Amino acid sequence: MSSWLSTAWSYVTGASSAYISDGESAKLSGAPEDEPTRIKIELGRDLGGGSVNAQSTLGLSTAWACIGLKSELVGSMGCGVYSKSPTGGRVSRDDHWLYDLLHESPNADQTPFDFWAGQTASIDLWGNSYALIERLGPRVTSLLRVHPAQMEPFRKDGVRMYRYRDRGKTEELPADKVFHVKGMNFGGDVGLSAVEFGRRTIGAALAANRVANSAFSSGLQVSGFMETGSAKLTREQRTDLVDIFGEFTGGDMAGKVLPLEKDFKFVPLTMKPADAQLLESRRWDVEEMCRWFGMLPVLIGHAAQGQTMWGSGIEQLLLGWQTLRLNPLLRRIEQETRKQLLPVAERRKVYPEFNREAGLAADSAARAALYSAFGQNGVMDRNEMRSRENLDHRAGGEFLTVQSNLVRLDQLGAGGATSSEQQLRSALFGMLGVQGGDLESLIAAKVSSMMGQISGPRVEN
């Protein structure tokens, strides 16, 4: 890499662009020859010296939780394929070749969950995700994920191209050979990495971790120097004194007593964790990291000051996060998939879409209330509800009903569709022996019966 991107990657990876040396595979295919690459990507080459890179960032529990939660949530949603219907709705296209690619098997080695979770994690860590496209005519048959450090977008005569490094070779690939999803960007060819631009925040969190580890590994003992009063020590005496103190350092020696000579006084140099506000700083680091990775702290088990972990307020925060943070990410992936994988002639008819309801699965009581409202207002038929609960269809369940005695929509106003009030009226008249619900006939019959019982004149007279 010879452009500004090389410098950017040096900040992200904490090393030069030779993160994977020449002769090594850059593919994450699972083949034996690619195993060394996979190990280096997972473990990192060198995490010493306080370098900030993807591997050291994942060593922070906050980053691990943020990236893991978001990537696994996207992977669990599943990406379906739909086409627009003439009536304005949509039709599931599980018979389309894109459905097999996105929903069933992106490549020979990965499940859809693994593929989409990996793509999402790459966007969080590197700002970009890449996959090699294999085609058979106009159809895409495979998406083979590639580590982002091995791809470099560039322009050649105004056309976007990609430099791909693999096994010591650099190959220039056209844009139709690479599936590229960018993270946050300003309209350029590459996405912006949260690890690169947030390296000061991440570095501070790593430093706080190192300080805490050092403090606890030493048994909370502090460093300092020794005042000897008026006594002047020789070089040999100083060396002996240092050796004596060395025997009383470390967590195993905590609580031990070190006898001192007369007029000797220990003066600590290290600031106490409480004075350095170590706990407060680490709490603040959690919230800062959540901002960089677009995650609510409460979702990873961190409650802000004065905030509870559950309740209606948390539910509203979750809905807001799904609307403002998760949905834009899904929309970005869907549009890139539609633009890069579908032929131009099909883009206006066929489109991919993640199942967002999979991430909004409510409890059984909430689902029952939702289905009841949909069923009583003609929004969804019974078979559609059963499909959402993974139940078989039933005969007669394909009709839409409304609350008026759950009558079919196409029978509203027909003679056979009577309201509950009309049915009650008919039942009451039937009990009274009146046919057809004629109230006047009922009154006349009752009067005739009463006149006959008291031997009075007939009603006709």
MARTI-444191 format. One record per residue (C-alpha): residue number from 1; residue in three letters; chain; x, y, z. Coordinates in nm, 2 decimals. Example, Ala and Ser with C-alpha at 12.3 -4.5 7.8 and 13.67 -1.06 7.14 Angstrom:
BEGIN
 seq type mol      X      Y      Z
   1  ALA   A   1.23  -0.45   0.78
   2  SER   A   1.37  -0.11   0.71
END
This chain:
BEGIN
 seq type mol      X      Y      Z
   1  MET   A   0.00   0.00   0.00
   2  SER   A   0.15   0.33  -0.11
   3  SER   A  -0.13   0.57  -0.06
   4  TRP   A  -0.26   0.74   0.26
   5  LEU   A  -0.45   0.42   0.33
   6  SER   A  -0.12   0.25   0.42
   7  THR   A  -0.06   0.51   0.69
   8  ALA   A  -0.42   0.46   0.82
   9  TRP   A  -0.37   0.09   0.83
  10  SER   A  -0.05   0.13   1.03
  11  TYR   A  -0.25   0.30   1.30
  12  VAL   A  -0.53   0.04   1.29
  13  THR   A  -0.31  -0.26   1.30
  14  GLY   A  -0.03  -0.11   1.51
  15  ALA   A   0.23  -0.23   1.25
  16  SER   A   0.31  -0.20   0.89
  17  SER   A   0.09  -0.33   0.61
  18  ALA   A   0.29  -0.65   0.62
  19  TYR   A   0.05  -0.78   0.89
  20  ILE   A   0.04  -1.10   0.69
  21  SER   A   0.37  -1.17   0.53
  22  ASP   A   0.43  -1.25   0.17
  23  GLY   A   0.36  -1.61   0.07
  24  GLU   A   0.07  -1.64   0.32
  25  SER   A  -0.29  -1.67   0.23
  26  ALA   A  -0.53  -1.39   0.28
  27  LYS   A  -0.84  -1.60   0.24
  28  LEU   A  -1.04  -1.71   0.54
  29  SER   A  -1.16  -2.03   0.37
  30  GLY   A  -1.07  -2.28   0.64
  31  ALA   A  -0.83  -2.47   0.42
  32  PRO   A  -0.51  -2.60   0.59
  33  GLU   A  -0.28  -2.37   0.39
  34  ASP   A  -0.48  -2.07   0.53
  35  GLU   A  -0.46  -2.17   0.89
  36  PRO   A  -0.15  -1.96   0.98
  37  THR   A  -0.33  -1.65   0.85
  38  ARG   A  -0.64  -1.73   1.06
  39  ILE   A  -0.43  -1.77   1.37
  40  LYS   A  -0.24  -1.44   1.32
  41  ILE   A  -0.57  -1.25   1.25
  42  GLU   A  -0.73  -1.39   1.57
  43  LEU   A  -0.43  -1.36   1.81
  44  GLY   A  -0.23  -1.07   1.66
  45  ARG   A   0.14  -1.06   1.60
  46  ASP   A   0.25  -0.83   1.88
  47  LEU   A   0.03  -0.67   2.14
  48  GLY   A   0.32  -0.52   2.34
  49  GLY   A   0.41  -0.16   2.37
  50  GLY   A   0.05  -0.03   2.41
  51  SER   A  -0.03  -0.05   2.04
  52  VAL   A  -0.39   0.00   1.95
  53  ASN   A  -0.52  -0.24   1.69
  54  ALA   A  -0.81  -0.46   1.63
  55  GLN   A  -0.67  -0.74   1.84
  56  SER   A  -0.58  -0.52   2.14
  57  THR   A  -0.92  -0.35   2.11
  58  LEU   A  -1.10  -0.69   2.14
  59  GLY   A  -0.90  -0.75   2.46
  60  LEU   A  -1.13  -0.49   2.62
  61  SER   A  -1.45  -0.64   2.75
  62  THR   A  -1.65  -0.34   2.64
  63  ALA   A  -1.54  -0.37   2.28
  64  TRP   A  -1.58  -0.75   2.28
  65  ALA   A  -1.94  -0.71   2.41
  66  CYS   A  -2.03  -0.42   2.17
  67  ILE   A  -1.90  -0.59   1.86
  68  GLY   A  -2.01  -0.94   1.96
  69  LEU   A  -2.37  -0.83   2.04
  70  LYS   A  -2.42  -0.63   1.72
  71  SER   A  -2.26  -0.89   1.49
  72  GLU   A  -2.45  -1.18   1.64
  73  LEU   A  -2.77  -0.99   1.63
  74  VAL   A  -2.73  -0.91   1.26
  75  GLY   A  -2.62  -1.27   1.19
  76  SER   A  -2.93  -1.41   1.36
  77  MET   A  -3.18  -1.20   1.17
  78  GLY   A  -3.14  -1.38   0.84
  79  CYS   A  -3.16  -1.20   0.50
  80  GLY   A  -3.45  -1.29   0.28
  81  VAL   A  -3.53  -1.20  -0.09
  82  TYR   A  -3.85  -1.04  -0.20
  83  SER   A  -4.01  -0.90  -0.51
  84  LYS   A  -4.27  -0.63  -0.55
  85  SER   A  -4.63  -0.75  -0.62
  86  PRO   A  -4.87  -0.57  -0.86
  87  THR   A  -5.10  -0.49  -0.57
  88  GLY   A  -4.83  -0.29  -0.39
  89  GLY   A  -4.72  -0.55  -0.15
  90  ARG   A  -4.43  -0.80  -0.17
  91  VAL   A  -4.38  -1.16  -0.24
  92  SER   A  -4.12  -1.39  -0.08
  93  ARG   A  -3.88  -1.52  -0.35
  94  ASP   A  -3.73  -1.83  -0.19
  95  ASP   A  -3.71  -1.97  -0.55
  96  HIS   A  -3.46  -1.69  -0.65
  97  TRP   A  -3.09  -1.77  -0.68
  98  LEU   A  -3.00  -1.47  -0.45
  99  TYR   A  -3.21  -1.63  -0.17
 100  ASP   A  -2.99  -1.94  -0.18
 101  LEU   A  -2.68  -1.73  -0.16
 102  LEU   A  -2.78  -1.49   0.12
 103  HIS   A  -3.01  -1.71   0.33
 104  GLU   A  -2.88  -2.06   0.28
 105  SER   A  -2.51  -2.08   0.19
 106  PRO   A  -2.29  -1.77   0.11
 107  ASN   A  -2.00  -2.01   0.04
 108  ALA   A  -1.89  -2.37   0.09
 109  ASP   A  -1.75  -2.31   0.44
 110  GLN   A  -1.97  -2.06   0.62
 111  THR   A  -2.33  -2.05   0.73
 112  PRO   A  -2.53  -1.73   0.67
 113  PHE   A  -2.50  -1.65   1.05
 114  ASP   A  -2.12  -1.67   1.04
 115  PHE   A  -2.09  -1.47   0.72
 116  TRP   A  -2.31  -1.18   0.82
 117  ALA   A  -2.18  -1.17   1.17
 118  GLY   A  -1.82  -1.16   1.03
 119  GLN   A  -1.91  -0.88   0.79
 120  THR   A  -2.07  -0.67   1.06
 121  ALA   A  -1.77  -0.72   1.30
 122  SER   A  -1.53  -0.61   1.02
 123  ILE   A  -1.73  -0.29   0.97
 124  ASP   A  -1.70  -0.22   1.34
 125  LEU   A  -1.33  -0.29   1.36
 126  TRP   A  -1.19  -0.18   1.02
 127  GLY   A  -1.48   0.03   0.88
 128  ASN   A  -1.50  -0.20   0.57
 129  SER   A  -1.59  -0.56   0.49
 130  TYR   A  -1.49  -0.75   0.18
 131  ALA   A  -1.57  -1.07   0.00
 132  LEU   A  -1.46  -1.22  -0.33
 133  ILE   A  -1.75  -1.27  -0.58
 134  GLU   A  -1.76  -1.58  -0.78
 135  ARG   A  -2.01  -1.58  -1.07
 136  LEU   A  -2.16  -1.82  -1.31
 137  GLY   A  -2.30  -1.61  -1.59
 138  PRO   A  -2.52  -1.33  -1.44
 139  ARG   A  -2.56  -1.53  -1.11
 140  VAL   A  -2.34  -1.50  -0.81
 141  THR   A  -2.26  -1.84  -0.67
 142  SER   A  -2.03  -1.76  -0.38
 143  LEU   A  -1.91  -1.48  -0.15
 144  LEU   A  -1.57  -1.57   0.00
 145  ARG   A  -1.49  -1.34   0.29
 146  VAL   A  -1.15  -1.17   0.29
 147  HIS   A  -0.96  -0.99   0.57
 148  PRO   A  -1.00  -0.62   0.53
 149  ALA   A  -0.62  -0.55   0.56
 150  GLN   A  -0.56  -0.73   0.23
 151  MET   A  -0.79  -0.51   0.02
 152  GLU   A  -0.71  -0.15  -0.09
 153  PRO   A  -0.96   0.04  -0.30
 154  PHE   A  -0.82   0.28  -0.56
 155  ARG   A  -0.92   0.46  -0.87
 156  LYS   A  -0.78   0.38  -1.22
 157  ASP   A  -0.89   0.62  -1.50
 158  GLY   A  -1.18   0.72  -1.27
 159  VAL   A  -1.30   0.36  -1.23
 160  ARG   A  -1.29   0.20  -0.88
 161  MET   A  -1.06  -0.10  -0.85
 162  TYR   A  -0.91  -0.31  -0.57
 163  ARG   A  -0.56  -0.42  -0.49
 164  TYR   A  -0.58  -0.77  -0.34
 165  ARG   A  -0.27  -0.92  -0.17
 166  ASP   A  -0.27  -1.30  -0.15
 167  ARG   A   0.03  -1.54  -0.11
 168  GLY   A   0.29  -1.28  -0.19
 169  LYS   A   0.11  -1.16  -0.50
 170  THR   A  -0.08  -0.84  -0.56
 171  GLU   A  -0.37  -0.85  -0.80
 172  GLU   A  -0.59  -0.57  -0.93
 173  LEU   A  -0.95  -0.67  -0.93
 174  PRO   A  -1.25  -0.49  -1.09
 175  ALA   A  -1.53  -0.37  -0.87
 176  ASP   A  -1.76  -0.65  -0.99
 177  LYS   A  -1.53  -0.91  -0.84
 178  VAL   A  -1.54  -0.77  -0.49
 179  PHE   A  -1.84  -0.74  -0.25
 180  HIS   A  -1.76  -0.43  -0.05
 181  VAL   A  -1.97  -0.29   0.24
 182  LYS   A  -1.85   0.04   0.39
 183  GLY   A  -1.91   0.17   0.73
 184  MET   A  -1.95   0.54   0.82
 185  ASN   A  -1.80   0.74   0.54
 186  PHE   A  -1.81   1.08   0.37
 187  GLY   A  -1.89   0.95   0.02
 188  GLY   A  -1.54   0.81  -0.04
 189  ASP   A  -1.43   0.46  -0.15
 190  VAL   A  -1.35   0.34   0.20
 191  GLY   A  -1.53   0.34   0.53
 192  LEU   A  -1.39   0.50   0.85
 193  SER   A  -1.26   0.28   1.12
 194  ALA   A  -1.38   0.33   1.48
 195  VAL   A  -1.05   0.18   1.60
 196  GLU   A  -0.84   0.42   1.40
 197  PHE   A  -1.02   0.74   1.49
 198  GLY   A  -1.09   0.63   1.85
 199  ARG   A  -0.74   0.51   1.92
 200  ARG   A  -0.69   0.77   2.19
 201  THR   A  -1.00   0.66   2.38
 202  ILE   A  -0.91   0.30   2.33
 203  GLY   A  -0.55   0.35   2.42
 204  ALA   A  -0.66   0.52   2.75
 205  ALA   A  -0.88   0.22   2.83
 206  LEU   A  -0.59  -0.02   2.76
 207  ALA   A  -0.36   0.19   2.98
 208  ALA   A  -0.62   0.18   3.26
 209  ASN   A  -0.64  -0.19   3.23
 210  ARG   A  -0.26  -0.22   3.25
 211  VAL   A  -0.25   0.00   3.56
 212  ALA   A  -0.52  -0.20   3.73
 213  ASN   A  -0.34  -0.53   3.64
 214  SER   A  -0.01  -0.39   3.77
 215  ALA   A  -0.17  -0.27   4.09
 216  PHE   A  -0.34  -0.60   4.17
 217  SER   A  -0.05  -0.82   4.06
 218  SER   A   0.18  -0.64   4.31
 219  GLY   A  -0.07  -0.69   4.59
 220  LEU   A  -0.16  -0.32   4.59
 221  GLN   A   0.20  -0.25   4.70
 222  VAL   A   0.33   0.09   4.59
 223  SER   A   0.68   0.19   4.47
 224  GLY   A   0.89   0.45   4.65
 225  PHE   A   1.22   0.54   4.79
 226  MET   A   1.39   0.50   5.13
 227  GLU   A   1.51   0.79   5.34
 228  THR   A   1.81   0.68   5.56
 229  GLY   A   1.83   0.99   5.78
 230  SER   A   2.18   1.10   5.85
 231  ALA   A   2.33   0.76   5.76
 232  LYS   A   2.51   0.75   5.43
 233  LEU   A   2.50   0.41   5.26
 234  THR   A   2.77   0.26   5.04
 235  ARG   A   2.70   0.12   4.70
 236  GLU   A   2.70  -0.23   4.84
 237  GLN   A   2.46  -0.14   5.12
 238  ARG   A   2.22   0.02   4.87
 239  THR   A   2.23  -0.30   4.66
 240  ASP   A   2.16  -0.51   4.96
 241  LEU   A   1.87  -0.29   5.06
 242  VAL   A   1.71  -0.31   4.72
 243  ASP   A   1.75  -0.69   4.73
 244  ILE   A   1.58  -0.70   5.07
 245  PHE   A   1.29  -0.49   4.94
 246  GLY   A   1.27  -0.72   4.63
 247  GLU   A   1.20  -1.02   4.86
 248  PHE   A   0.89  -0.84   5.00
 249  THR   A   0.73  -0.74   4.67
 250  GLY   A   0.45  -0.92   4.48
 251  GLY   A   0.10  -1.03   4.57
 252  ASP   A   0.23  -1.33   4.77
 253  MET   A   0.41  -1.10   5.01
 254  ALA   A   0.11  -0.87   5.08
 255  GLY   A   0.07  -0.83   5.46
 256  LYS   A   0.42  -0.93   5.54
 257  VAL   A   0.64  -0.71   5.78
 258  LEU   A   0.97  -0.56   5.66
 259  PRO   A   1.19  -0.45   5.95
 260  LEU   A   1.37  -0.12   5.89
 261  GLU   A   1.68   0.02   6.05
 262  LYS   A   1.67   0.32   6.29
 263  ASP   A   1.58   0.65   6.12
 264  PHE   A   1.48   0.47   5.79
 265  LYS   A   1.16   0.60   5.64
 266  PHE   A   0.97   0.47   5.33
 267  VAL   A   0.83   0.74   5.10
 268  PRO   A   0.58   0.62   4.84
 269  LEU   A   0.59   0.75   4.49
 270  THR   A   0.29   0.57   4.33
 271  MET   A  -0.05   0.75   4.34
 272  LYS   A  -0.32   0.55   4.51
 273  PRO   A  -0.60   0.41   4.28
 274  ALA   A  -0.86   0.61   4.47
 275  ASP   A  -0.66   0.93   4.42
 276  ALA   A  -0.62   0.85   4.05
 277  GLN   A  -1.00   0.78   4.03
 278  LEU   A  -0.92   0.45   3.86
 279  LEU   A  -1.26   0.31   3.90
 280  GLU   A  -1.43   0.62   3.78
 281  SER   A  -1.20   0.63   3.48
 282  ARG   A  -1.28   0.27   3.38
 283  ARG   A  -1.65   0.34   3.41
 284  TRP   A  -1.62   0.64   3.19
 285  ASP   A  -1.41   0.43   2.94
 286  VAL   A  -1.71   0.19   2.91
 287  GLU   A  -1.94   0.47   2.81
 288  GLU   A  -1.69   0.62   2.57
 289  MET   A  -1.63   0.29   2.40
 290  CYS   A  -2.00   0.24   2.36
 291  ARG   A  -2.02   0.58   2.18
 292  TRP   A  -1.75   0.48   1.93
 293  PHE   A  -1.92   0.14   1.85
 294  GLY   A  -2.28   0.27   1.85
 295  MET   A  -2.40   0.06   2.14
 296  LEU   A  -2.62   0.14   2.44
 297  PRO   A  -2.43   0.07   2.76
 298  VAL   A  -2.73  -0.10   2.92
 299  LEU   A  -2.73  -0.36   2.65
 300  ILE   A  -2.38  -0.48   2.75
 301  GLY   A  -2.46  -0.49   3.12
 302  HIS   A  -2.34  -0.14   3.22
 303  ALA   A  -2.60   0.09   3.39
 304  ALA   A  -2.52   0.46   3.39
 305  GLN   A  -2.53   0.65   3.72
 306  GLY   A  -2.89   0.64   3.86
 307  GLN   A  -3.01   0.41   3.58
 308  THR   A  -3.17   0.07   3.64
 309  MET   A  -3.12  -0.23   3.41
 310  TRP   A  -3.48  -0.30   3.34
 311  GLY   A  -3.81  -0.12   3.30
 312  SER   A  -4.02   0.07   3.05
 313  GLY   A  -3.75   0.33   3.01
 314  ILE   A  -3.50   0.07   2.90
 315  GLU   A  -3.75  -0.07   2.65
 316  GLN   A  -3.78   0.27   2.49
 317  LEU   A  -3.40   0.30   2.48
 318  LEU   A  -3.38  -0.03   2.31
 319  LEU   A  -3.64   0.06   2.05
 320  GLY   A  -3.45   0.39   1.99
 321  TRP   A  -3.12   0.20   1.94
 322  GLN   A  -3.28  -0.03   1.69
 323  THR   A  -3.43   0.26   1.50
 324  LEU   A  -3.14   0.50   1.50
 325  ARG   A  -2.83   0.26   1.50
 326  LEU   A  -2.92  -0.09   1.39
 327  ASN   A  -3.17  -0.01   1.11
 328  PRO   A  -2.92   0.22   0.92
 329  LEU   A  -2.66  -0.05   0.93
 330  LEU   A  -2.90  -0.31   0.79
 331  ARG   A  -3.02  -0.07   0.53
 332  ARG   A  -2.66   0.00   0.42
 333  ILE   A  -2.59  -0.38   0.38
 334  GLU   A  -2.92  -0.43   0.19
 335  GLN   A  -2.86  -0.15  -0.06
 336  GLU   A  -2.50  -0.26  -0.12
 337  THR   A  -2.61  -0.62  -0.17
 338  ARG   A  -2.88  -0.51  -0.42
 339  LYS   A  -2.65  -0.29  -0.61
 340  GLN   A  -2.35  -0.52  -0.63
 341  LEU   A  -2.50  -0.86  -0.67
 342  LEU   A  -2.82  -0.82  -0.87
 343  PRO   A  -2.82  -0.75  -1.25
 344  VAL   A  -2.95  -0.41  -1.34
 345  ALA   A  -3.26  -0.55  -1.49
 346  GLU   A  -3.37  -0.71  -1.16
 347  ARG   A  -3.29  -0.43  -0.92
 348  ARG   A  -3.62  -0.26  -0.96
 349  LYS   A  -3.82  -0.58  -0.90
 350  VAL   A  -3.61  -0.80  -0.65
 351  TYR   A  -3.46  -0.68  -0.33
 352  PRO   A  -3.30  -0.84  -0.02
 353  GLU   A  -3.42  -0.75   0.33
 354  PHE   A  -3.32  -0.86   0.68
 355  ASN   A  -3.59  -1.00   0.90
 356  ARG   A  -3.60  -0.72   1.16
 357  GLU   A  -3.88  -0.88   1.36
 358  ALA   A  -3.63  -1.16   1.45
 359  GLY   A  -3.45  -0.90   1.66
 360  LEU   A  -3.78  -0.77   1.81
 361  ALA   A  -3.92  -1.10   1.93
 362  ALA   A  -4.15  -1.03   2.22
 363  ASP   A  -4.28  -1.26   2.49
 364  SER   A  -4.58  -1.49   2.43
 365  ALA   A  -4.83  -1.25   2.59
 366  ALA   A  -4.72  -0.96   2.37
 367  ARG   A  -4.73  -1.18   2.06
 368  ALA   A  -5.08  -1.31   2.15
 369  ALA   A  -5.21  -0.95   2.19
 370  LEU   A  -5.05  -0.84   1.86
 371  TYR   A  -5.20  -1.14   1.67
 372  SER   A  -5.54  -1.08   1.83
 373  ALA   A  -5.54  -0.71   1.72
 374  PHE   A  -5.43  -0.81   1.37
 375  GLY   A  -5.68  -1.09   1.34
 376  GLN   A  -5.98  -0.87   1.46
 377  ASN   A  -5.90  -0.58   1.23
 378  GLY   A  -5.83  -0.77   0.90
 379  VAL   A  -5.45  -0.70   0.90
 380  MET   A  -5.33  -1.06   0.90
 381  ASP   A  -5.50  -1.40   0.84
 382  ARG   A  -5.47  -1.70   1.07
 383  ASN   A  -5.23  -1.88   0.85
 384  GLU   A  -4.99  -1.59   0.84
 385  MET   A  -4.99  -1.58   1.21
 386  ARG   A  -4.92  -1.96   1.23
 387  SER   A  -4.63  -1.92   0.98
 388  ARG   A  -4.47  -1.67   1.22
 389  GLU   A  -4.50  -1.92   1.50
 390  ASN   A  -4.36  -2.20   1.27
 391  LEU   A  -4.70  -2.38   1.27
 392  ASP   A  -4.87  -2.56   0.98
 393  HIS   A  -5.15  -2.39   0.79
 394  ARG   A  -5.51  -2.49   0.85
 395  ALA   A  -5.80  -2.50   0.61
 396  GLY   A  -6.01  -2.18   0.63
 397  GLY   A  -5.72  -1.99   0.79
 398  GLU   A  -5.64  -1.80   0.48
 399  PHE   A  -5.93  -1.55   0.51
 400  LEU   A  -5.91  -1.20   0.66
 401  THR   A  -6.16  -1.13   0.94
 402  VAL   A  -6.28  -0.83   1.13
 403  GLN   A  -6.43  -0.78   1.48
 404  SER   A  -6.79  -0.78   1.36
 405  ASN   A  -6.84  -1.14   1.46
 406  LEU   A  -6.51  -1.21   1.27
 407  VAL   A  -6.68  -1.20   0.93
 408  ARG   A  -6.48  -1.23   0.62
 409  LEU   A  -6.40  -0.90   0.46
 410  ASP   A  -6.57  -1.00   0.13
 411  GLN   A  -6.89  -1.08   0.31
 412  LEU   A  -6.94  -0.76   0.50
 413  GLY   A  -7.30  -0.62   0.43
 414  ALA   A  -7.42  -0.95   0.28
 415  GLY   A  -7.74  -1.12   0.40
 416  GLY   A  -7.55  -1.40   0.57
 417  ALA   A  -7.34  -1.16   0.77
 418  THR   A  -7.54  -1.05   1.07
 419  SER   A  -7.42  -0.86   1.37
 420  SER   A  -7.41  -0.99   1.72
 421  GLU   A  -7.70  -0.76   1.81
 422  GLN   A  -7.92  -0.90   1.53
 423  GLN   A  -7.84  -1.25   1.64
 424  LEU   A  -7.94  -1.17   2.00
 425  ARG   A  -8.27  -1.03   1.88
 426  SER   A  -8.35  -1.33   1.67
 427  ALA   A  -8.27  -1.56   1.96
 428  LEU   A  -8.50  -1.37   2.20
 429  PHE   A  -8.79  -1.37   1.96
 430  GLY   A  -8.74  -1.74   1.90
 431  MET   A  -8.77  -1.81   2.28
 432  LEU   A  -9.09  -1.61   2.28
 433  GLY   A  -9.24  -1.81   2.00
 434  VAL   A  -9.24  -1.53   1.75
 435  GLN   A  -9.15  -1.62   1.39
 436  GLY   A  -8.96  -1.37   1.19
 437  GLY   A  -8.92  -1.12   1.47
 438  ASP   A  -9.26  -0.95   1.42
 439  LEU   A  -9.32  -0.76   1.74
 440  GLU   A  -9.68  -0.65   1.65
 441  SER   A  -9.78  -1.01   1.60
 442  LEU   A  -9.64  -1.09   1.94
 443  ILE   A  -9.84  -0.81   2.11
 444  ALA   A -10.17  -0.92   1.93
 445  ALA   A -10.13  -1.28   2.03
 446  LYS   A -10.07  -1.19   2.39
 447  VAL   A -10.38  -0.96   2.40
 448  SER   A -10.60  -1.22   2.24
 449  SER   A -10.49  -1.48   2.49
 450  MET   A -10.56  -1.25   2.78
 451  MET   A -10.91  -1.15   2.65
 452  GLY   A -11.01  -1.51   2.61
 453  GLN   A -10.91  -1.60   2.96
 454  ILE   A -11.14  -1.34   3.12
 455  SER   A -11.44  -1.42   2.89
 456  GLY   A -11.45  -1.08   2.75
 457  PRO   A -11.54  -0.98   2.40
 458  ARG   A -11.32  -1.10   2.12
 459  VAL   A -11.06  -0.86   2.00
 460  GLU   A -11.21  -0.87   1.64
 461  ASN   A -11.54  -0.74   1.78
END
